[in-house]
Amino acid sequence: MRGVLVDAGPLVALIDADDPQHEACVETLKSFRDPLLTVWPAFTEAMHLLGASWQGQRALWSRIETSQGGSAP
């Protein structure tokens, strides 16, 4: 599977409109053809960084898909 490996910082910036890198990450994402990939430690860190906002955590969680092609619970 091809994809773009993403760490916690860009994951948070894509979700949090108040993040200083939000616009840059959104614009960069538009140029990608391959899906974003991450690892559970980076996802967990992003959830922690979004901890003050359950809406942000929910938005990040809703964008996760498993390698089998189905959405995470």
Residue pairs with C-beta under 8 A, 6 or more apart in sequence:
1 35
1 37
1 67
2 34
3 34
3 35
3 36
3 37
4 32
4 34
4 35
4 36
4 37
5 37
5 38
5 39
6 36
6 37
6 38
6 42
7 38
7 42
8 42
8 43
8 45
8 46
8 49
9 21
10 21
10 25
11 38
11 42
11 43
11 46
11 60
12 19
12 46
12 49
12 50
12 56
13 19
13 20
13 21
13 22
13 24
13 25
14 22
14 25
14 26
14 29
15 46
15 50
15 56
15 59
15 60
16 22
16 50
16 53
16 56
19 25
29 36
38 46
43 60
43 64
46 60
47 57
47 60
47 61
50 56
50 57
50 60
51 57
61 72
64 71
64 72
65 71
65 72
66 72
